[in-house]
Amino acid sequence: MKYRHIKKWILLAAIILSGIVSHFSGGINSYYLQIIIFIGINITLAVGLNLINGYTGQFSLGHAGFMAIGAYVAAYLSTEHSAGLFRALGGPNFFSITLLFISVLIAGGLAAAAAGLIVGVPSLRLKGDYLAIVTLGFGEIIRVVIQNTDAVGGPRGYSGIANYTTLFWTYSVAAITIYVVVSLIDSTYGRGFLTVRDDEVASEAVGISTTRYKVTAFVLGAFFAGVAGGLYAHSTTYINPSGFDFQRSIEIVVMVILGGMGSTAGVAFAAILLTLLLEYLRFVSGYQWLPEIIRRIAANRVIIYSLVLIALMLLRPQGLFGRLPRRGIPIGGATKRAKLPALSA
């Protein structure tokens, strides 16, 4: 059986399994269920950002901005425009709710992708620190714009969102995100992302449009962030601009760095590990028998991110999983030579 068929079967099995677990999730404690859903959302966010930062070699610090666009667009559409759809389909039922939820998730993803295109085309000609600064500024602009938009609650936040997100939707989206990213990187077109990451000058010299590949990665990563934002909004049923600030972007970047940039499996594992770690630290900050300095550190996520990054840079700069070699791709001294995309790319 060919590798691509195996991936399809794994994707189908993951979706079926998530459906079965979701069907019996009523017996799970609501707090633990929320954490499990957050893990799935973070996997989608981290894998999408890994396409930009890991596989294409860019450095984006504005991923929370795309998540915010998806969250607010999806929440606004499902809250303000659901009545007409329900009337047309005979009231709220399983079919109408499913159709509505899929539609608003896609709409949120497309809105984020459009924003990614608008930002990506002019800014992705920049490199390194300059690109990071531009994407950071974009994320903050989005947050400030939302804060000053009364239609979505402004600084008060947006409430009254329906709770449509389940384990099935969360992990189906995460599985599809992983499948799309892995399949894309394994494809002939996907080799262009890797050549851009490994040597931009050489890529341009052989006729590869590096800007095109960088914009493509940026738009796809933004789309998945928008869909994850829609899932987040319909899970918490309340969103606030402060939930999509610079700290949230840093959290996603740390997941990518912790797992190993360019490793989809490592990034997914890091998303699980970091989500659980940060949640556990909420309890640590409440342990009165611990020294106050430890409780203060546990309560401050920025300090935790800083400590994790320092430890990684000193002990394992390539991340927990490192950059895993892929078939036919020369990474870390691999002897096999990858085929470059056609010059017409």
Rosetta blueprint (number, residue, H / E / L):
1 M L
2 K L
3 Y H
4 R H
5 H H
6 I H
7 K H
8 K H
9 W H
10 I H
11 L H
12 L H
13 A H
14 A H
15 I H
16 I H
17 L H
18 S H
19 G H
20 I H
21 V H
22 S H
23 H H
24 F L
25 S H
26 G H
27 G H
28 I L
29 N L
30 S H
31 Y H
32 Y H
33 L H
34 Q H
35 I H
36 I H
37 I H
38 F H
39 I H
40 G H
41 I H
42 N H
43 I H
44 T H
45 L H
46 A H
47 V H
48 G H
49 L H
50 N H
51 L H
52 I H
53 N H
54 G H
55 Y H
56 T L
57 G L
58 Q L
59 F L
60 S L
61 L L
62 G L
63 H H
64 A H
65 G H
66 F H
67 M H
68 A H
69 I H
70 G H
71 A H
72 Y H
73 V H
74 A H
75 A H
76 Y H
77 L H
78 S H
79 T H
80 E H
81 H L
82 S H
83 A H
84 G H
85 L H
86 F H
87 R H
88 A H
89 L L
90 G L
91 G L
92 P L
93 N L
94 F H
95 F H
96 S H
97 I H
98 T H
99 L H
100 L H
101 F H
102 I H
103 S H
104 V H
105 L H
106 I H
107 A H
108 G H
109 G H
110 L H
111 A H
112 A H
113 A H
114 A H
115 A H
116 G H
117 L H
118 I H
119 V H
120 G H
121 V H
122 P H
123 S H
124 L L
125 R L
126 L L
127 K L
128 G H
129 D H
130 Y H
131 L H
132 A H
133 I H
134 V H
135 T H
136 L H
137 G H
138 F H
139 G H
140 E H
141 I H
142 I H
143 R H
144 V H
145 V H
146 I H
147 Q H
148 N L
149 T L
150 D H
151 A H
152 V H
153 G L
154 G H
155 P H
156 R H
157 G L
158 Y E
159 S L
160 G L
161 I L
162 A L
163 N L
164 Y L
165 T L
166 T L
167 L H
168 F H
169 W H
170 T H
171 Y H
172 S H
173 V H
174 A H
175 A H
176 I H
177 T H
178 I H
179 Y H
180 V H
181 V H
182 V H
183 S H
184 L H
185 I H
186 D H
187 S L
188 T L
189 Y L
190 G L
191 R H
192 G H
193 F H
194 L H
195 T H
196 V H
197 R H
198 D H
199 D L
200 E H
201 V H
202 A H
203 S H
204 E H
205 A H
206 V L
207 G L
208 I L
209 S L
210 T H
211 T H
212 R H
213 Y H
214 K H
215 V H
216 T H
217 A H
218 F H
219 V H
220 L H
221 G H
222 A H
223 F H
224 F H
225 A H
226 G H
227 V H
228 A H
229 G H
230 G H
231 L H
232 Y H
233 A H
234 H H
235 S H
236 T H
237 T L
238 Y L
239 I E
240 N L
241 P H
242 S H
243 G H
244 F H
245 D L
246 F H
247 Q H
248 R H
249 S H
250 I H
251 E H
252 I H
253 V H
254 V H
255 M H
256 V H
257 I H
258 L H
259 G H
260 G L
261 M L
262 G L
263 S L
264 T H
265 A H
266 G H
267 V H
268 A H
269 F H
270 A H
271 A H
272 I H
273 L H
274 L H
275 T H
276 L H
277 L H
278 L H
279 E H
280 Y H
281 L H
282 R H
283 F H
284 V H
285 S L
286 G L
287 Y L
288 Q L
289 W L
290 L L
291 P L
292 E H
293 I H
294 I H
295 R H
296 R H
297 I H
298 A H
299 A H
300 N L
301 R H
302 V H
303 I H
304 I H
305 Y H
306 S H
307 L H
308 V H
309 L H
310 I H
311 A H
312 L H
313 M H
314 L H
315 L H
316 R L
317 P L
318 Q L
319 G L
320 L L
321 F L
322 G L
323 R L
324 L L
325 P L
326 R L
327 R L
328 G L
329 I L
330 P L
331 I L
332 G L
333 G L
334 A L
335 T L
336 K L
337 R L
338 A L
339 K L
340 L L
341 P L
342 A L
343 L L
344 S L
345 A L
